[in-house]
Amino acid sequence: MMLPMANANPLFSRYPSKRRTPRIGMTQTIGIIGRDRNGQDFTVGGKATSLNYYGAAIMVPRQIPVGSTLKVRNNHKFEAAVKVVSQIKAVSGMHSYGVQFVNEEAGFWGIHFPVVDGRSSR
């Protein structure tokens, strides 16, 4: 299966980065399953933005502790475990978190990521 090639958005690459792959300025609708800050299990819809090979930023209407593991489902019904590595911001009841895949999930976003610093993309 041939994956579409995405171009890095210059708004996300204005400053030098030590990222293994660039962020892609796309948004995908996702399903999110996990446990919130109050210990309540939830299943909600959310958005993934700033996609990269290793993770993304996700927006969810729940407060989630950093270090938590969530399950995300993409538009093709594929699921992957992600770890919450940072809280980015909260606006109008939506909370943004940086997440990274627990296991390698090549192709999860349906994007072929470009080569960075001589490393092969996946």
N, C-alpha and C positions, 0 to 999 in steps of 0.2 A: 504494500500500500504506500503510495506516495503522499507524504505530508506536505501541506503548504509551507512555503518559506515566509517567515515574518521578518519585517524590517524593524530594527530598533527605533523607537520614538525618540527624537532628539530632546524632548522635554525630560526624558528619564536618563539621558546619557550626557547631560551638560557637564558634569563633574567626573573626574577620573574615578574609577571604581575598581575594587579588588574582587568583584563578583566573578564567579566561574562562567556564567553565561549572562548575556544582557537581559534586562527586563524588556518585555514586549508590552507596549501600550494598548492592550486589548482587554475587553471585559467579557467574561463568560458567566452564565447563570449556573449555579451549582446547588446541590443539596448538601446539607451539613448535619451530621449526627454527632452528639456529644453530651457533655455534662457542663452546666454553667457554674458560675461562681457560687451559687447557692446550693449546689449539689443536685439540681434538678436535671433529669435527662431531657433532651429536646431533639427534635427533628424539624429543621426549618429550611427555607430557601434562602440563598444568599448570592453574593457576587464574588468572583475572583478577578482581580486586576493586577497589573504589573507582573504578568506571568513570566516565569523563567523555568529552565529545565528542572531546577531543584525545588521549586515552590511557587509562592505567590503572596499577594496581599489579599485577605478575604474580608468581606463586609458582612456582618451578621447582627441581627437584632437581639443579641444576648451578650452579657459580660462573661468572658471566659478567662480563667487563670492562665498566665504564661506558664508554659511547661506541660499543659494539657495535651492529650492526644485526641484528635477528632477523626471522623471518617467523612470524606468528601466524595460526592458522586458527580461525574460530569454529564454532559448532554447525551452521551452514548451509553449511559448507565454503568460505566466503569467506576469502581470504587477504589479509593486509596486512603491509607492512614497518613495523617499529617500531624506534626508537632507544632504547637503555638510557641514561636520563639521571641515574639515581641508584640507589644501593644502599640499601635500607631496613633490612633485618635478615636474620639467618640463625638458624633454630631447627630443631633435630633434622634436619639435612640438607636442609631446604627454605630456599631463598634468595628474598627478596623484592626486587624492583626496580621503580622507577618508569620507565615507558616512555611515549613519545609517538609518534604516527603520523608516518611520514616524509612521506606525502602525505595530503591531506584524505580521510578515509574516512567520510563522512556515512552514518549508519545501520549501521555495522559491528556495534555492540552490539545493534541491534534496539530501541533506546530513543530516544524524542524527549526531548531535554534542554531544561529550562525556560530562560526568558529570565533573564539576569543583567545588572544595571546598564544596562538599556535596550538591550542588544545582542540581536539576534535569535538565537534558538536554531536549531540545525540538526539 
